[in-house]
Amino acid sequence: MNQGTLNPGTVHGVGLGPGSQDLMSVRADRLIRGAAHIAYFRKKGRTGHARRIVEGLLAVDAVELPMEYPVTTEIPFDDPRYKELLSAFYERSVAQLREIADAGRDVVVLCEGDPFFYGSFMHLYTRLQGRVPVAVVPGITGMSAAWTATGRPVTWGDDILTVLMGTLPEAKLTERIAQTDALVVMKIGRNLDKLRRALASSGREDEAWLIEYAAMPQQSIRPFREVGESVPYFSIVVIHGNGRRP
């Protein structure tokens, strides 16, 4: 049988959840342990958070395909070069995955959190559509782990939950924070001061909590007012809703 008659393999985008192996789904665990080819994103020179999560789960002969970002925060995301560099990176990554799938082999792409929630896998998914079979395994999101860590429900009754990126303009952050009942803010990092001002302007700084490393061994929860001048990458701000209840 020549390669042209092979049934193509499947590219599996597998959600790992927020960072703890025991919060992965049974399906994710099964696919990862049985995978002959494992791909994952990472920053150049780093192991990669997704790869660290699955440490000890991979088959001894699994072939690993690290996909190294050409740029992360070195260039502003609104710089035209940022889009050009990442677009070319995703095309190269897709070519690698297609080569494996076209040879009739499956490949698992490790995805932090949920593959369809602000994840890099989405950029592969749209480029792979119609070319090779693609399957997605959902995962627990980091924000779900964050509000669970606070020990309080994030929404009640008819509460409106808003998810914001810290990269938004300050005026937009302030407006959205003031309008919603419950709130999650992600991608804080270098946007911390801007977010602090937006929370203060909307009058909701006292309601906000900062969760660092949700569901990881170094998890930390504290009122936002106690936050210093910087926060780690894995940080999420939560404001709980207080809506209708029996």
N, C-alpha and C positions, 0 to 999 in steps of 0.2 A: 504494500500500500504506500503510495507516495504522499508527500505532505499536502498536496492539493486536495486529497480526498479525506483528510482528517477532519473530524468534528472539532470545532474550536473549543478551547478551554474557556472557563469563566473567570472574570475578574471580580473578586469579592471585596467590596468595601466593608470592613468589619469595625463596628463601633466598640471601643474598649471601655467606655464609661469614663468617669472622672479621674481615675488613677489608681484604683485598687483592684487587684485581680479578682477578688471575691464579689465585686460589683459588675463583672462581665456576665453576659448572658450565657446560657448553656450552649447555644448555637455558636456564639463567638468562640468559646473555649474549644469546642469540637473542631471548628474550621482551623483555628490557629495551631492546635496540636497536630493536626493531620496534614498541614500544608507542606508541600515540597518547595514552594517559592513564596517568600515573604518580602513585601515591599513596605517601606515606611519613609515618612518625611523626617528630615533633621536639618539642623544648622550645620554648616561645614565645621568639622573638627569636634563635633559633639556626638554623643551616643544617640540622642533623640529621646524625648519623653515617651513616645509610643513604644519604642524598642525596650526601654527600661520597664515598662508596665508588664511586658510579656516575658521577662527574664525567667528562664527555667521551664518555659512551656514549649519551646520550639523543638522539633525533631532534630537529632544530632546532625543529620545530613541535609537539613533545610538550606536552600540557597537564599541568601539575603541580598536584597536590592535597596540600599539606602538611596533616597532621592534628596539631594542636598540643595537647599534653597540658594539661588545665586545672590539674593539680597533679602534682608528682613526689615531692619529699621534704619539701615544706613542711608537710604534715600526716602524722602517723603512719599507717601502713597499716591499723592496727587501729581507727582513728577511724571511726565510721559515716559521717562526711562524705566520707571518702576513697572509699569504695565508691560512694556516691551520685553524686559528681562524675564518677568514671570511668565508671560505668554510663551516665550521660547522654551523656558524650563518645563512648563506643563506639556508642551508638544513633544519634547525629548522623552519625558517620563511616559507619556502615552505610547510612544514608539517602542519603548522597552517592554511595556506591558502587553502590547499587541503582538510583539514577537513571540512571547511566551504562549499567549493564548492561541495564536495561529498555529503553533506547533502542537496543539491539542492538550496543553497543560493548564491547570488552574493556577491562579496566583491570588494570594490574600494581601490586600492593602490595609495596613493597620491605621485606624483613625481614632484620635483622641475624642472622647465624648461621643457625639452622634455624627455620623458621616454627612448628614444633610443639615447640620446646624452650624453655620459659620465655619465650616471645615474646608481644608484644602482639597479633600477628595472630590468635592463638587465640581472643581475645575477639570479633574480627570474624567468624571462621570459624563459631563456634557460632551467632551471630545471623543469618548469611547462609544457613545450611543450610535447604534446602527453599524458598528464595525465588528465588535465582538460581544458575546453575552456578558452582561454586568448584573450582579446581584448586590443588594445592600442589607446589612444587618444593623438595625438600630441599636443605640446605646444610651445609657443614662447620661444626661447632660451635666456639665460642671455646675450650671446654675441650680439644678435640682439638688445636687449634693450640697451646694452652698446654703440654700435656705433650710434644708434638712438639718444641717449642722447647727443652725441657730436654735433648734428645738421649738420653733413656732411655725404654724401654718403660714404660707405666704399669701394665700387668697381665701376669702370667705364669700359665700353667696354670689352676688353679682359684681364682685370686685373686678376691675380691669387691670390686667398685668401688662406692663410695658417693658420691653427689653431694649436697652440703648447701648450704643458703642461710645466709649469715651472719646473716640476720634471725631465725633460730631462737633459742629461749631457750638460755642458756649451759649449763644442765644437759643439755639435749638434744644440743647440739653436742658436749659432752665425752663423753657416752655413745656417740654414733655414731662419733666419731673413734676412740675406744678399741676399738670392736668390729670395724672394717673393716680390710681389707688395703690397698687403694689408695683414695685420697681426692681429691675435687675440692671446693673451696669457692668459691662465687660470691657476688655481692652483698656484698662486704666493706665498703667505704666506712666509714661511721660505726660499723660493727660490729667494727672492727679490734681494739680493746682486748679486747672480749669473746672474739673468736676467739683472740687471743694467750693469754688465760687458759685457754681450753678446750684448746688444744694443749698447754700446759704441764701442766695437770691430768691429761691423758691420757698424758703422757710421750712425746709425739711431735713436739714442737716442733723438735727437731734433724733430723727427717726431712722437714720441710716446705720447699717452695720457693714463692717468689712470682714470678709471671710478670705483667708489666705490658705492655699493648698487644701481645698475642700476634699475630704475623704482620703487624704494622704496622711502618712505618719506625722508630719510636721504641721498639721492643721491648726489654724489659729482663728479665733472669732473675737472681735472687739467693736465697741461703738466707733463710728466713723470719726467722731470728734477727737478720739485718742490717737488717730493715725498721724505719723510723723511726716517727714519730707519725701519719703519714697515707699513704694510697695513692690513686691515681687511680681513676676509675670502672671503667676497663677493667683490672681486676686479678683474678687467679685464683690460688688456692693449690692446690698439687698435692703429694700424698704418693705415691710409687711403691710398687707391690706387689713382693713378692719371693718369689712362689710357685713351684710345681712347674715344673721345666724339664728337658729331657733331659740 
